[in-house]
Amino acid sequence: MPESVIPTITTQRCSGCGRCVAACPEQIITLQTVLYRKHAVITEPERCTGCGACITACPIEAISSRPFSP
């Protein structure tokens, strides 16, 4: 059985464009503002299917994948 993966967002690199939010079929990514700067956040990682849509949608490669262990 293949290992499950989950996207990881590098918040320092994220521009807050929202493309990953729109691309996520599970709707588990939101934008959060901290000190006047927006960045994406995965709110429910356990619901992630590992489809990779958010990784593909990110124009600046701020999202990568890593193994998921519940």
PDB file of N, H, CA, C and O in Angstrom:
ATOM      1  N   MET A   1       0.838  -1.182   0.000  1.00  0.00           N
ATOM      2  CA  MET A   1       0.000   0.000   0.000  1.00  0.00           C
ATOM      3  C   MET A   1       0.889   1.253   0.000  1.00  0.00           C
ATOM      4  O   MET A   1       1.828   1.336   0.792  1.00  0.00           O
ATOM      5  N   PRO A   2       0.602   2.239  -0.887  1.00  0.00           N
ATOM      6  CA  PRO A   2       1.437   3.437  -0.935  1.00  0.00           C
ATOM      7  C   PRO A   2       1.298   4.275   0.326  1.00  0.00           C
ATOM      8  O   PRO A   2       0.252   4.294   0.975  1.00  0.00           O
ATOM      9  N   GLU A   3       2.376   4.962   0.651  1.00  0.00           N
ATOM     10  H   GLU A   3       3.226   4.947   0.124  1.00  0.00           H
ATOM     11  CA  GLU A   3       2.389   5.807   1.841  1.00  0.00           C
ATOM     12  C   GLU A   3       1.539   7.058   1.598  1.00  0.00           C
ATOM     13  O   GLU A   3       1.594   7.641   0.515  1.00  0.00           O
ATOM     14  N   SER A   4       0.766   7.466   2.582  1.00  0.00           N
ATOM     15  H   SER A   4       0.722   6.993   3.462  1.00  0.00           H
ATOM     16  CA  SER A   4      -0.049   8.675   2.462  1.00  0.00           C
ATOM     17  C   SER A   4       0.857   9.895   2.538  1.00  0.00           C
ATOM     18  O   SER A   4       1.855   9.906   3.258  1.00  0.00           O
ATOM     19  N   VAL A   5       0.486  10.925   1.779  1.00  0.00           N
ATOM     20  H   VAL A   5      -0.325  10.916   1.194  1.00  0.00           H
ATOM     21  CA  VAL A   5       1.233  12.181   1.816  1.00  0.00           C
ATOM     22  C   VAL A   5       0.283  13.318   2.140  1.00  0.00           C
ATOM     23  O   VAL A   5      -0.922  13.230   1.906  1.00  0.00           O
ATOM     24  N   ILE A   6       0.841  14.373   2.675  1.00  0.00           N
ATOM     25  H   ILE A   6       1.821  14.444   2.864  1.00  0.00           H
ATOM     26  CA  ILE A   6       0.071  15.568   2.997  1.00  0.00           C
ATOM     27  C   ILE A   6       0.869  16.782   2.542  1.00  0.00           C
ATOM     28  O   ILE A   6       2.094  16.800   2.661  1.00  0.00           O
ATOM     29  N   PRO A   7       0.189  17.787   2.024  1.00  0.00           N
ATOM     30  CA  PRO A   7       0.915  18.991   1.621  1.00  0.00           C
ATOM     31  C   PRO A   7       1.421  19.771   2.823  1.00  0.00           C
ATOM     32  O   PRO A   7       0.793  19.790   3.882  1.00  0.00           O
ATOM     33  N   THR A   8       2.558  20.410   2.639  1.00  0.00           N
ATOM     34  H   THR A   8       3.067  20.395   1.779  1.00  0.00           H
ATOM     35  CA  THR A   8       3.141  21.276   3.659  1.00  0.00           C
ATOM     36  C   THR A   8       3.311  22.655   3.035  1.00  0.00           C
ATOM     37  O   THR A   8       3.902  22.788   1.963  1.00  0.00           O
ATOM     38  N   ILE A   9       2.797  23.672   3.703  1.00  0.00           N
ATOM     39  H   ILE A   9       2.318  23.563   4.574  1.00  0.00           H
ATOM     40  CA  ILE A   9       2.881  25.033   3.189  1.00  0.00           C
ATOM     41  C   ILE A   9       4.013  25.770   3.896  1.00  0.00           C
ATOM     42  O   ILE A   9       4.050  25.837   5.125  1.00  0.00           O
ATOM     43  N   THR A  10       4.926  26.316   3.118  1.00  0.00           N
ATOM     44  H   THR A  10       4.896  26.261   2.120  1.00  0.00           H
ATOM     45  CA  THR A  10       6.002  27.142   3.666  1.00  0.00           C
ATOM     46  C   THR A  10       5.450  28.559   3.769  1.00  0.00           C
ATOM     47  O   THR A  10       5.443  29.302   2.788  1.00  0.00           O
ATOM     48  N   THR A  11       4.989  28.929   4.961  1.00  0.00           N
ATOM     49  H   THR A  11       4.995  28.325   5.758  1.00  0.00           H
ATOM     50  CA  THR A  11       4.286  30.201   5.129  1.00  0.00           C
ATOM     51  C   THR A  11       5.152  31.415   4.804  1.00  0.00           C
ATOM     52  O   THR A  11       4.632  32.434   4.349  1.00  0.00           O
ATOM     53  N   GLN A  12       6.448  31.325   5.026  1.00  0.00           N
ATOM     54  H   GLN A  12       6.871  30.497   5.395  1.00  0.00           H
ATOM     55  CA  GLN A  12       7.327  32.456   4.705  1.00  0.00           C
ATOM     56  C   GLN A  12       7.378  32.702   3.205  1.00  0.00           C
ATOM     57  O   GLN A  12       7.621  33.825   2.764  1.00  0.00           O
ATOM     58  N   ARG A  13       7.152  31.671   2.434  1.00  0.00           N
ATOM     59  H   ARG A  13       6.954  30.758   2.792  1.00  0.00           H
ATOM     60  CA  ARG A  13       7.203  31.765   0.977  1.00  0.00           C
ATOM     61  C   ARG A  13       5.834  32.060   0.368  1.00  0.00           C
ATOM     62  O   ARG A  13       5.754  32.627  -0.721  1.00  0.00           O
ATOM     63  N   CYS A  14       4.767  31.685   1.052  1.00  0.00           N
ATOM     64  H   CYS A  14       4.832  31.224   1.937  1.00  0.00           H
ATOM     65  CA  CYS A  14       3.398  31.828   0.543  1.00  0.00           C
ATOM     66  C   CYS A  14       3.035  33.299   0.352  1.00  0.00           C
ATOM     67  O   CYS A  14       3.276  34.122   1.236  1.00  0.00           O
ATOM     68  N   SER A  15       2.455  33.625  -0.804  1.00  0.00           N
ATOM     69  H   SER A  15       2.260  32.957  -1.521  1.00  0.00           H
ATOM     70  CA  SER A  15       2.064  35.005  -1.099  1.00  0.00           C
ATOM     71  C   SER A  15       0.619  35.295  -0.724  1.00  0.00           C
ATOM     72  O   SER A  15       0.193  36.449  -0.761  1.00  0.00           O
ATOM     73  N   GLY A  16      -0.143  34.267  -0.362  1.00  0.00           N
ATOM     74  H   GLY A  16       0.203  33.329  -0.331  1.00  0.00           H
ATOM     75  CA  GLY A  16      -1.545  34.470   0.007  1.00  0.00           C
ATOM     76  C   GLY A  16      -2.449  34.691  -1.190  1.00  0.00           C
ATOM     77  O   GLY A  16      -3.495  35.329  -1.061  1.00  0.00           O
ATOM     78  N   CYS A  17      -2.070  34.178  -2.352  1.00  0.00           N
ATOM     79  H   CYS A  17      -1.221  33.660  -2.456  1.00  0.00           H
ATOM     80  CA  CYS A  17      -2.853  34.403  -3.570  1.00  0.00           C
ATOM     81  C   CYS A  17      -4.187  33.657  -3.561  1.00  0.00           C
ATOM     82  O   CYS A  17      -5.134  34.084  -4.222  1.00  0.00           O
ATOM     83  N   GLY A  18      -4.274  32.557  -2.828  1.00  0.00           N
ATOM     84  H   GLY A  18      -3.504  32.210  -2.292  1.00  0.00           H
ATOM     85  CA  GLY A  18      -5.528  31.822  -2.713  1.00  0.00           C
ATOM     86  C   GLY A  18      -5.766  30.769  -3.780  1.00  0.00           C
ATOM     87  O   GLY A  18      -6.825  30.142  -3.789  1.00  0.00           O
ATOM     88  N   ARG A  19      -4.831  30.559  -4.665  1.00  0.00           N
ATOM     89  H   ARG A  19      -3.970  31.069  -4.658  1.00  0.00           H
ATOM     90  CA  ARG A  19      -5.025  29.549  -5.720  1.00  0.00           C
ATOM     91  C   ARG A  19      -5.160  28.146  -5.139  1.00  0.00           C
ATOM     92  O   ARG A  19      -5.940  27.338  -5.643  1.00  0.00           O
ATOM     93  N   CYS A  20      -4.411  27.857  -4.093  1.00  0.00           N
ATOM     94  H   CYS A  20      -3.777  28.514  -3.685  1.00  0.00           H
ATOM     95  CA  CYS A  20      -4.503  26.532  -3.465  1.00  0.00           C
ATOM     96  C   CYS A  20      -5.863  26.350  -2.790  1.00  0.00           C
ATOM     97  O   CYS A  20      -6.417  25.251  -2.779  1.00  0.00           O
ATOM     98  N   VAL A  21      -6.391  27.430  -2.233  1.00  0.00           N
ATOM     99  H   VAL A  21      -5.941  28.324  -2.242  1.00  0.00           H
ATOM    100  CA  VAL A  21      -7.715  27.388  -1.588  1.00  0.00           C
ATOM    101  C   VAL A  21      -8.763  27.002  -2.630  1.00  0.00           C
ATOM    102  O   VAL A  21      -9.603  26.137  -2.383  1.00  0.00           O
ATOM    103  N   ALA A  22      -8.709  27.644  -3.787  1.00  0.00           N
ATOM    104  H   ALA A  22      -8.026  28.347  -3.987  1.00  0.00           H
ATOM    105  CA  ALA A  22      -9.665  27.363  -4.864  1.00  0.00           C
ATOM    106  C   ALA A  22      -9.478  25.968  -5.444  1.00  0.00           C
ATOM    107  O   ALA A  22     -10.448  25.343  -5.872  1.00  0.00           O
ATOM    108  N   ALA A  23      -8.252  25.474  -5.466  1.00  0.00           N
ATOM    109  H   ALA A  23      -7.464  25.982  -5.119  1.00  0.00           H
ATOM    110  CA  ALA A  23      -7.961  24.174  -6.080  1.00  0.00           C
ATOM    111  C   ALA A  23      -8.302  22.980  -5.201  1.00  0.00           C
ATOM    112  O   ALA A  23      -8.497  21.880  -5.717  1.00  0.00           O
ATOM    113  N   CYS A  24      -8.377  23.168  -3.893  1.00  0.00           N
ATOM    114  H   CYS A  24      -8.218  24.062  -3.475  1.00  0.00           H
ATOM    115  CA  CYS A  24      -8.571  22.050  -2.964  1.00  0.00           C
ATOM    116  C   CYS A  24      -9.999  21.497  -3.045  1.00  0.00           C
ATOM    117  O   CYS A  24     -10.947  22.195  -2.687  1.00  0.00           O
ATOM    118  N   PRO A  25     -10.164  20.247  -3.513  1.00  0.00           N
ATOM    119  CA  PRO A  25     -11.510  19.676  -3.615  1.00  0.00           C
ATOM    120  C   PRO A  25     -12.153  19.397  -2.249  1.00  0.00           C
ATOM    121  O   PRO A  25     -13.377  19.339  -2.139  1.00  0.00           O
ATOM    122  N   GLU A  26     -11.339  19.229  -1.228  1.00  0.00           N
ATOM    123  H   GLU A  26     -10.344  19.277  -1.317  1.00  0.00           H
ATOM    124  CA  GLU A  26     -11.863  18.949   0.118  1.00  0.00           C
ATOM    125  C   GLU A  26     -12.158  20.229   0.909  1.00  0.00           C
ATOM    126  O   GLU A  26     -12.737  20.169   1.994  1.00  0.00           O
ATOM    127  N   GLN A  27     -11.760  21.380   0.369  1.00  0.00           N
ATOM    128  H   GLN A  27     -11.289  21.429  -0.512  1.00  0.00           H
ATOM    129  CA  GLN A  27     -11.972  22.689   1.010  1.00  0.00           C
ATOM    130  C   GLN A  27     -11.397  22.734   2.429  1.00  0.00           C
ATOM    131  O   GLN A  27     -12.065  23.160   3.371  1.00  0.00           O
ATOM    132  N   ILE A  28     -10.151  22.286   2.558  1.00  0.00           N
ATOM    133  H   ILE A  28      -9.609  21.939   1.793  1.00  0.00           H
ATOM    134  CA  ILE A  28      -9.511  22.272   3.879  1.00  0.00           C
ATOM    135  C   ILE A  28      -8.371  23.275   3.993  1.00  0.00           C
ATOM    136  O   ILE A  28      -7.650  23.295   4.990  1.00  0.00           O
ATOM    137  N   ILE A  29      -8.212  24.112   2.962  1.00  0.00           N
ATOM    138  H   ILE A  29      -8.798  24.096   2.152  1.00  0.00           H
ATOM    139  CA  ILE A  29      -7.176  25.144   2.985  1.00  0.00           C
ATOM    140  C   ILE A  29      -7.859  26.503   3.059  1.00  0.00           C
ATOM    141  O   ILE A  29      -8.793  26.777   2.305  1.00  0.00           O
ATOM    142  N   THR A  30      -7.396  27.345   3.962  1.00  0.00           N
ATOM    143  H   THR A  30      -6.637  27.122   4.574  1.00  0.00           H
ATOM    144  CA  THR A  30      -7.939  28.695   4.091  1.00  0.00           C
ATOM    145  C   THR A  30      -6.793  29.693   4.108  1.00  0.00           C
ATOM    146  O   THR A  30      -5.628  29.324   4.258  1.00  0.00           O
ATOM    147  N   LEU A  31      -7.145  30.966   3.950  1.00  0.00           N
ATOM    148  H   LEU A  31      -8.091  31.266   3.828  1.00  0.00           H
ATOM    149  CA  LEU A  31      -6.150  32.017   4.075  1.00  0.00           C
ATOM    150  C   LEU A  31      -6.251  32.615   5.460  1.00  0.00           C
ATOM    151  O   LEU A  31      -7.349  32.834   5.972  1.00  0.00           O
ATOM    152  N   GLN A  32      -5.120  32.876   6.059  1.00  0.00           N
ATOM    153  H   GLN A  32      -4.228  32.698   5.643  1.00  0.00           H
ATOM    154  CA  GLN A  32      -5.047  33.441   7.400  1.00  0.00           C
ATOM    155  C   GLN A  32      -4.166  34.688   7.332  1.00  0.00           C
ATOM    156  O   GLN A  32      -3.163  34.714   6.617  1.00  0.00           O
ATOM    157  N   THR A  33      -4.550  35.713   8.078  1.00  0.00           N
ATOM    158  H   THR A  33      -5.365  35.692   8.658  1.00  0.00           H
ATOM    159  CA  THR A  33      -3.760  36.936   8.118  1.00  0.00           C
ATOM    160  C   THR A  33      -3.070  37.038   9.471  1.00  0.00           C
ATOM    161  O   THR A  33      -3.710  36.973  10.521  1.00  0.00           O
ATOM    162  N   VAL A  34      -1.752  37.198   9.422  1.00  0.00           N
ATOM    163  H   VAL A  34      -1.233  37.251   8.569  1.00  0.00           H
ATOM    164  CA  VAL A  34      -0.956  37.374  10.635  1.00  0.00           C
ATOM    165  C   VAL A  34      -0.063  38.590  10.400  1.00  0.00           C
ATOM    166  O   VAL A  34       0.715  38.625   9.445  1.00  0.00           O
ATOM    167  N   LEU A  35      -0.179  39.570  11.264  1.00  0.00           N
ATOM    168  H   LEU A  35      -0.810  39.542  12.039  1.00  0.00           H
ATOM    169  CA  LEU A  35       0.603  40.805  11.138  1.00  0.00           C
ATOM    170  C   LEU A  35       0.503  41.405   9.736  1.00  0.00           C
ATOM    171  O   LEU A  35       1.514  41.728   9.112  1.00  0.00           O
ATOM    172  N   TYR A  36      -0.735  41.549   9.252  1.00  0.00           N
ATOM    173  H   TYR A  36      -1.556  41.287   9.759  1.00  0.00           H
ATOM    174  CA  TYR A  36      -1.031  42.175   7.955  1.00  0.00           C
ATOM    175  C   TYR A  36      -0.524  41.397   6.747  1.00  0.00           C
ATOM    176  O   TYR A  36      -0.439  41.948   5.650  1.00  0.00           O
ATOM    177  N   ARG A  37      -0.185  40.120   6.938  1.00  0.00           N
ATOM    178  H   ARG A  37      -0.255  39.673   7.829  1.00  0.00           H
ATOM    179  CA  ARG A  37       0.307  39.292   5.830  1.00  0.00           C
ATOM    180  C   ARG A  37      -0.527  38.024   5.724  1.00  0.00           C
ATOM    181  O   ARG A  37      -0.690  37.295   6.703  1.00  0.00           O
ATOM    182  N   LYS A  38      -1.055  37.765   4.529  1.00  0.00           N
ATOM    183  H   LYS A  38      -0.923  38.358   3.734  1.00  0.00           H
ATOM    184  CA  LYS A  38      -1.858  36.566   4.303  1.00  0.00           C
ATOM    185  C   LYS A  38      -0.976  35.386   3.925  1.00  0.00           C
ATOM    186  O   LYS A  38       0.040  35.535   3.244  1.00  0.00           O
ATOM    187  N   HIS A  39      -1.391  34.206   4.386  1.00  0.00           N
ATOM    188  H   HIS A  39      -2.216  34.085   4.938  1.00  0.00           H
ATOM    189  CA  HIS A  39      -0.766  32.961   3.942  1.00  0.00           C
ATOM    190  C   HIS A  39      -1.769  31.822   4.088  1.00  0.00           C
ATOM    191  O   HIS A  39      -2.720  31.913   4.865  1.00  0.00           O
ATOM    192  N   ALA A  40      -1.549  30.762   3.341  1.00  0.00           N
ATOM    193  H   ALA A  40      -0.777  30.688   2.710  1.00  0.00           H
ATOM    194  CA  ALA A  40      -2.451  29.612   3.357  1.00  0.00           C
ATOM    195  C   ALA A  40      -2.177  28.716   4.558  1.00  0.00           C
ATOM    196  O   ALA A  40      -1.043  28.597   5.023  1.00  0.00           O
ATOM    197  N   VAL A  41      -3.252  28.086   5.052  1.00  0.00           N
ATOM    198  H   VAL A  41      -4.173  28.183   4.674  1.00  0.00           H
ATOM    199  CA  VAL A  41      -3.169  27.181   6.199  1.00  0.00           C
ATOM    200  C   VAL A  41      -4.055  25.966   5.913  1.00  0.00           C
ATOM    201  O   VAL A  41      -5.180  26.111   5.436  1.00  0.00           O
ATOM    202  N   ILE A  42      -3.544  24.779   6.205  1.00  0.00           N
ATOM    203  H   ILE A  42      -2.630  24.662   6.592  1.00  0.00           H
ATOM    204  CA  ILE A  42      -4.351  23.562   6.085  1.00  0.00           C
ATOM    205  C   ILE A  42      -5.064  23.379   7.414  1.00  0.00           C
ATOM    206  O   ILE A  42      -4.431  23.102   8.432  1.00  0.00           O
ATOM    207  N   THR A  43      -6.376  23.532   7.403  1.00  0.00           N
ATOM    208  H   THR A  43      -6.890  23.757   6.575  1.00  0.00           H
ATOM    209  CA  THR A  43      -7.148  23.527   8.649  1.00  0.00           C
ATOM    210  C   THR A  43      -7.476  22.132   9.168  1.00  0.00           C
ATOM    211  O   THR A  43      -7.574  21.931  10.379  1.00  0.00           O
ATOM    212  N   GLU A  44      -7.646  21.172   8.272  1.00  0.00           N
ATOM    213  H   GLU A  44      -7.566  21.336   7.288  1.00  0.00           H
ATOM    214  CA  GLU A  44      -7.984  19.807   8.686  1.00  0.00           C
ATOM    215  C   GLU A  44      -7.119  18.806   7.918  1.00  0.00           C
ATOM    216  O   GLU A  44      -7.600  18.159   6.988  1.00  0.00           O
ATOM    217  N   PRO A  45      -5.854  18.677   8.299  1.00  0.00           N
ATOM    218  CA  PRO A  45      -4.953  17.788   7.546  1.00  0.00           C
ATOM    219  C   PRO A  45      -5.417  16.338   7.481  1.00  0.00           C
ATOM    220  O   PRO A  45      -5.087  15.625   6.533  1.00  0.00           O
ATOM    221  N   GLU A  46      -6.166  15.902   8.461  1.00  0.00           N
ATOM    222  H   GLU A  46      -6.434  16.481   9.231  1.00  0.00           H
ATOM    223  CA  GLU A  46      -6.635  14.509   8.458  1.00  0.00           C
ATOM    224  C   GLU A  46      -7.635  14.236   7.341  1.00  0.00           C
ATOM    225  O   GLU A  46      -7.847  13.079   6.978  1.00  0.00           O
ATOM    226  N   ARG A  47      -8.251  15.273   6.793  1.00  0.00           N
ATOM    227  H   ARG A  47      -8.078  16.213   7.088  1.00  0.00           H
ATOM    228  CA  ARG A  47      -9.205  15.119   5.682  1.00  0.00           C
ATOM    229  C   ARG A  47      -8.542  15.198   4.311  1.00  0.00           C
ATOM    230  O   ARG A  47      -9.201  14.981   3.294  1.00  0.00           O
ATOM    231  N   CYS A  48      -7.259  15.503   4.270  1.00  0.00           N
ATOM    232  H   CYS A  48      -6.723  15.679   5.096  1.00  0.00           H
ATOM    233  CA  CYS A  48      -6.537  15.632   3.003  1.00  0.00           C
ATOM    234  C   CYS A  48      -6.467  14.273   2.310  1.00  0.00           C
ATOM    235  O   CYS A  48      -6.146  13.261   2.934  1.00  0.00           O
ATOM    236  N   THR A  49      -6.769  14.264   1.015  1.00  0.00           N
ATOM    237  H   THR A  49      -7.030  15.086   0.508  1.00  0.00           H
ATOM    238  CA  THR A  49      -6.727  13.025   0.240  1.00  0.00           C
ATOM    239  C   THR A  49      -5.379  12.827  -0.454  1.00  0.00           C
ATOM    240  O   THR A  49      -5.123  11.767  -1.025  1.00  0.00           O
ATOM    241  N   GLY A  50      -4.518  13.848  -0.404  1.00  0.00           N
ATOM    242  H   GLY A  50      -4.727  14.709   0.060  1.00  0.00           H
ATOM    243  CA  GLY A  50      -3.214  13.750  -1.036  1.00  0.00           C
ATOM    244  C   GLY A  50      -3.270  13.867  -2.551  1.00  0.00           C
ATOM    245  O   GLY A  50      -2.386  13.363  -3.244  1.00  0.00           O
ATOM    246  N   CYS A  51      -4.306  14.530  -3.076  1.00  0.00           N
ATOM    247  H   CYS A  51      -5.024  14.939  -2.514  1.00  0.00           H
ATOM    248  CA  CYS A  51      -4.481  14.631  -4.533  1.00  0.00           C
ATOM    249  C   CYS A  51      -3.413  15.495  -5.207  1.00  0.00           C
ATOM    250  O   CYS A  51      -3.114  15.300  -6.385  1.00  0.00           O
ATOM    251  N   GLY A  52      -2.839  16.446  -4.471  1.00  0.00           N
ATOM    252  H   GLY A  52      -3.082  16.605  -3.514  1.00  0.00           H
ATOM    253  CA  GLY A  52      -1.789  17.298  -5.022  1.00  0.00           C
ATOM    254  C   GLY A  52      -2.287  18.507  -5.799  1.00  0.00           C
ATOM    255  O   GLY A  52      -1.480  19.223  -6.390  1.00  0.00           O
ATOM    256  N   ALA A  53      -3.590  18.754  -5.815  1.00  0.00           N
ATOM    257  H   ALA A  53      -4.246  18.172  -5.335  1.00  0.00           H
ATOM    258  CA  ALA A  53      -4.133  19.895  -6.562  1.00  0.00           C
ATOM    259  C   ALA A  53      -3.565  21.215  -6.051  1.00  0.00           C
ATOM    260  O   ALA A  53      -3.288  22.118  -6.841  1.00  0.00           O
ATOM    261  N   CYS A  54      -3.394  21.333  -4.750  1.00  0.00           N
ATOM    262  H   CYS A  54      -3.619  20.600  -4.108  1.00  0.00           H
ATOM    263  CA  CYS A  54      -2.858  22.575  -4.173  1.00  0.00           C
ATOM    264  C   CYS A  54      -1.397  22.785  -4.575  1.00  0.00           C
ATOM    265  O   CYS A  54      -0.969  23.913  -4.822  1.00  0.00           O
ATOM    266  N   ILE A  55      -0.643  21.698  -4.635  1.00  0.00           N
ATOM    267  H   ILE A  55      -0.990  20.782  -4.434  1.00  0.00           H
ATOM    268  CA  ILE A  55       0.765  21.777  -5.017  1.00  0.00           C
ATOM    269  C   ILE A  55       0.882  22.255  -6.462  1.00  0.00           C
ATOM    270  O   ILE A  55       1.712  23.106  -6.781  1.00  0.00           O
ATOM    271  N   THR A  56       0.050  21.702  -7.321  1.00  0.00           N
ATOM    272  H   THR A  56      -0.624  21.010  -7.063  1.00  0.00           H
ATOM    273  CA  THR A  56       0.042  22.084  -8.735  1.00  0.00           C
ATOM    274  C   THR A  56      -0.417  23.523  -8.919  1.00  0.00           C
ATOM    275  O   THR A  56       0.103  24.232  -9.781  1.00  0.00           O
ATOM    276  N   ALA A  57      -1.386  23.963  -8.119  1.00  0.00           N
ATOM    277  H   ALA A  57      -1.809  23.387  -7.419  1.00  0.00           H
ATOM    278  CA  ALA A  57      -1.957  25.306  -8.260  1.00  0.00           C
ATOM    279  C   ALA A  57      -1.036  26.416  -7.779  1.00  0.00           C
ATOM    280  O   ALA A  57      -1.173  27.558  -8.219  1.00  0.00           O
ATOM    281  N   CYS A  58      -0.106  26.109  -6.890  1.00  0.00           N
ATOM    282  H   CYS A  58       0.006  25.182  -6.533  1.00  0.00           H
ATOM    283  CA  CYS A  58       0.759  27.141  -6.308  1.00  0.00           C
ATOM    284  C   CYS A  58       1.773  27.651  -7.341  1.00  0.00           C
ATOM    285  O   CYS A  58       2.620  26.887  -7.805  1.00  0.00           O
ATOM    286  N   PRO A  59       1.688  28.945  -7.704  1.00  0.00           N
ATOM    287  CA  PRO A  59       2.582  29.472  -8.734  1.00  0.00           C
ATOM    288  C   PRO A  59       4.017  29.720  -8.250  1.00  0.00           C
ATOM    289  O   PRO A  59       4.921  29.895  -9.066  1.00  0.00           O
ATOM    290  N   ILE A  60       4.229  29.735  -6.935  1.00  0.00           N
ATOM    291  H   ILE A  60       3.494  29.593  -6.272  1.00  0.00           H
ATOM    292  CA  ILE A  60       5.572  30.037  -6.425  1.00  0.00           C
ATOM    293  C   ILE A  60       6.188  28.868  -5.659  1.00  0.00           C
ATOM    294  O   ILE A  60       7.181  29.034  -4.950  1.00  0.00           O
ATOM    295  N   GLU A  61       5.594  27.691  -5.808  1.00  0.00           N
ATOM    296  H   GLU A  61       4.788  27.555  -6.384  1.00  0.00           H
ATOM    297  CA  GLU A  61       6.108  26.459  -5.195  1.00  0.00           C
ATOM    298  C   GLU A  61       6.296  26.575  -3.684  1.00  0.00           C
ATOM    299  O   GLU A  61       7.311  26.147  -3.135  1.00  0.00           O
ATOM    300  N   ALA A  62       5.294  27.165  -3.023  1.00  0.00           N
ATOM    301  H   ALA A  62       4.470  27.513  -3.469  1.00  0.00           H
ATOM    302  CA  ALA A  62       5.331  27.290  -1.563  1.00  0.00           C
ATOM    303  C   ALA A  62       4.736  26.061  -0.876  1.00  0.00           C
ATOM    304  O   ALA A  62       4.739  25.967   0.351  1.00  0.00           O
ATOM    305  N   ILE A  63       4.223  25.116  -1.678  1.00  0.00           N
ATOM    306  H   ILE A  63       4.221  25.192  -2.675  1.00  0.00           H
ATOM    307  CA  ILE A  63       3.599  23.910  -1.118  1.00  0.00           C
ATOM    308  C   ILE A  63       4.354  22.683  -1.636  1.00  0.00           C
ATOM    309  O   ILE A  63       4.584  22.526  -2.835  1.00  0.00           O
ATOM    310  N   SER A  64       4.722  21.834  -0.702  1.00  0.00           N
ATOM    311  H   SER A  64       4.535  21.962   0.272  1.00  0.00           H
ATOM    312  CA  SER A  64       5.374  20.568  -1.058  1.00  0.00           C
ATOM    313  C   SER A  64       4.633  19.453  -0.331  1.00  0.00           C
ATOM    314  O   SER A  64       3.685  19.721   0.407  1.00  0.00           O
ATOM    315  N   SER A  65       5.048  18.224  -0.527  1.00  0.00           N
ATOM    316  H   SER A  65       5.819  18.006  -1.127  1.00  0.00           H
ATOM    317  CA  SER A  65       4.364  17.124   0.169  1.00  0.00           C
ATOM    318  C   SER A  65       5.336  16.401   1.073  1.00  0.00           C
ATOM    319  O   SER A  65       6.543  16.378   0.834  1.00  0.00           O
ATOM    320  N   ARG A  66       4.782  15.809   2.122  1.00  0.00           N
ATOM    321  H   ARG A  66       3.801  15.827   2.316  1.00  0.00           H
ATOM    322  CA  ARG A  66       5.569  15.027   3.068  1.00  0.00           C
ATOM    323  C   ARG A  66       4.745  13.824   3.495  1.00  0.00           C
ATOM    324  O   ARG A  66       3.521  13.852   3.366  1.00  0.00           O
ATOM    325  N   PRO A  67       5.366  12.780   3.994  1.00  0.00           N
ATOM    326  CA  PRO A  67       4.601  11.623   4.481  1.00  0.00           C
ATOM    327  C   PRO A  67       3.663  12.020   5.617  1.00  0.00           C
ATOM    328  O   PRO A  67       4.003  12.850   6.460  1.00  0.00           O
ATOM    329  N   PHE A  68       2.485  11.416   5.626  1.00  0.00           N
ATOM    330  H   PHE A  68       2.209  10.742   4.941  1.00  0.00           H
ATOM    331  CA  PHE A  68       1.496  11.713   6.668  1.00  0.00           C
ATOM    332  C   PHE A  68       1.401  10.550   7.633  1.00  0.00           C
ATOM    333  O   PHE A  68       1.206   9.405   7.227  1.00  0.00           O
ATOM    334  N   SER A  69       1.539  10.851   8.912  1.00  0.00           N
ATOM    335  H   SER A  69       1.697  11.781   9.242  1.00  0.00           H
ATOM    336  CA  SER A  69       1.325   9.825   9.929  1.00  0.00           C
ATOM    337  C   SER A  69       0.285  10.348  10.916  1.00  0.00           C
ATOM    338  O   SER A  69       0.508  11.338  11.613  1.00  0.00           O
ATOM    339  N   PRO A  70      -0.860   9.658  10.959  1.00  0.00           N
ATOM    340  CA  PRO A  70      -1.964  10.110  11.812  1.00  0.00           C
ATOM    341  C   PRO A  70      -1.642  10.068  13.286  1.00  0.00           C
ATOM    342  O   PRO A  70      -2.484  10.421  14.112  1.00  0.00           O
TER     343      PRO A  70
END
